[in-house]
């Protein structure tokens, strides 16, 4: 004998309906990454400032690489790929106008016309210290980017995290290789 259906009327949606609709609703509301709850203009300007700062920081790091490569041409082969990565980081943040990927390892003045000559004067006289200086700059920048993650919207936070991780990898490559 089959059980009779309940005389109670169902109020609200069924469980299967909720399970089918919930992922789509979460995707629409929780995963946008654009709005963090404040006024849209404030979020956009804060993100723009953070992005511009990250681009300037990467461009400054490219200038440090250029100064070391100019002062220590024997390191050009080792530092060239890392420098190119930093150029790509600057471009990802919307910068990169001063940081050209086709810069010559000799550090000719025509490559970065706006770069000041003072960084090359600060390059240590031996390879080990020059690499340690670059590693310290990479570490400081990666740490600063990691700390900034909480104050920026989703997509920029992901980019900052990725570039900070790349910076940490650069630190490892600068400190753990044959110097």
C-alpha positions, 0 to 999 in steps of 0.5 A: 500500500503506497503512502498517501502524500502529505496534506501539508502544503509546501511553503517555499522552494524545494531543496533541489531548487535551492541547490541548483540556484545557489551556485549561480547566486553566489557567482553573481553576488560574491565573486565579482571582486569589483565592489568592496562595499564602499562608494564606487568612486572611492574604490576605483580611485584607491585601486587606481592609486595602488595600481599606479604605485605598483607600476612605479615600484616595478619601474624603479626596480627595473632601474636598479636592475639596469644600474647593476647590469651597467656596473657589473656586466658579468651579471647580465646573463643572470639578471636579464631574465629577472629584469624582463619579468619586472618589466612585465610586472610594470606593464601589468600594473599599467606602467612600463613606459620607462622600462623597456624590455629591449634595454641593452645590458650595457645600460646605455643612457639612451635606453632610459632617458629619464633614469637618474645616474645616481643608482649606478653610483650606489652599485657595490663593487663585487657581484655578491653584494650587488646581488644581495642589494637587488635581493633586498630590494625585491624582498622589501617590495614583495613584502610591501605588496603582500601587506597591501593585499587587504586594501585593494579589490579582488583582481588587483589583489590577485595581481599583487599577490602573483607579483609578490610571489614572483618577487619572492622567487627572484629573491631566492634566485638572487641569493641561492645561485652561483655568485 
